[in-house]
Amino acid sequence: MKIWLLLLVQIFNCQQMPISQPQHKKIPLKKYAKTFEDKTKQINFLTKYQTSIYNENPKFLPSESIETNSKLEAKIKLKNYANTQYVGSVGIGNPPQYLDVIFDTGSANFWVNSKMCRDYSCQSHATYDHNKSLDYRELGYFINVEFGTGEIKGEINEDTVYIAGIEIKRQNIGEITDEVGDIFVQGKFSGILGLGFPSMAAFNFNPVFDNIVEQNLLSSNIFSFYYSLDPEEESQIIFGEVDESKYSGSIYWADVIDGLEYYWLIEVEDIQLGDKSLNLCRNGCRAAVDTGTSLLTAPSKGLAVLMSSITIDCSEFNKSPDLTFIINGKKFSLSPEEYIITYGLLGEENPGVHSKNTEDCTLAIMPLDVPEPYGPLWILGDIFLAKYYTIFDRDNQRVGFAEAVHGYSY
Ligand SMILES: *[C@@H]1O[C@H](CO)[C@@H](O)[C@H](O)[C@H]1NC(C)=O
């Protein structure tokens, strides 16, 4: 009897033991090329906002802010994802239903299109049907999200989520039930998976990565992004370990600013054009490292200084100086090919590829005034992350950058 019991206990223990996992878990990210029309829109948008900072110094709102009205309702302002182009697949429910989402370090909630949503913009993308999941649990929290261009409503419920083979139990999921405006219509994605800090999440629900940490699913609580410049080259998000084939040289680390764990916020000691300091950081500068922002953003005052310090001849834009961020004593530079967007009347336009017939060009930097206590801040978006393989480390509350290795160059 005793022996049997022991044996049973052992079998049970075996099943409870974590199965040894592969070294790193990756999700390939698809990159969608901007259409010519998208590019035209983008350049008009940038020019308009960049010009306006000279005129009246308007205030630009932060990308996401939360306002909780009652226990069961919260309002969130969300940024514009229209230009975000890297999406990867996650499984939701048991058995998993696979949807393409944006992995966004600049927000912390997990949103998916729900089958409950009858609006065209929901129905034109893959949706999640909670009725088909054995693990679904209704929580009944309602949430309202305002975008620049519209609004979504949803409820927060719970289900199992699968990310790169990792099974996350009891994950809070914001199911989108109503959608007004064209937030997702143009997008090639059905949801947004926030990888920011839990203080950013609605109702203080656990973001996906916090559940990964609590459920002890990775050997290291890190994730990293490898963003390609070219749609032909695969982009990746990697969980649990860094992928040494994706960068060269050393990894340089910067601590997340203590007490401000919300965005992945780090100190920038100086910002330079060529070898000259823009003198913007005498009292320190900050940067949020944000995979959900496609370009860079700057406080409007800082951008005005930068714009008055540079004259770009669009036909020879590549002769412009590098734009450099000094982070923890190390220079991280963007070449003019990386921080200037060109636009030609002829010729094909691909991200990262500059037109041979440059008619016009602009800085790939939007003014954005994020208020205290997190701002003012710069956002290092996808164009920075394509150059620097970036590691987000929750075990040590720090961000690592290393020179990304690309099979493609300008
Ligand atoms: C899920 O099932 C409930 C109960 O049968 C039903 O009322 C609801 O319409 C279903 N939802 C969807 C999205 O099919």
The ligand as a Gaussian input file, in Angstrom:
#p B3LYP/6-31G(d) Opt

LIG

0 1
 C      -21.813000      32.912000     -26.274000
 O      -22.809000      32.127000     -25.659000
 C      -23.869000      32.866000     -25.064000
 C      -24.756000      31.897000     -24.319000
 O      -25.131000      30.832000     -25.156000
 C      -24.588000      33.652000     -26.154000
 O      -25.639000      34.428000     -25.578000
 C      -23.614000      34.579000     -26.865000
 O      -24.238000      35.241000     -27.922000
 C      -22.412000      33.787000     -27.367000
 N      -21.411000      34.730000     -27.858000
 C      -20.929000      34.692000     -29.071000
 C      -19.924000      35.763000     -29.388000
 O      -21.206000      33.871000     -29.913000

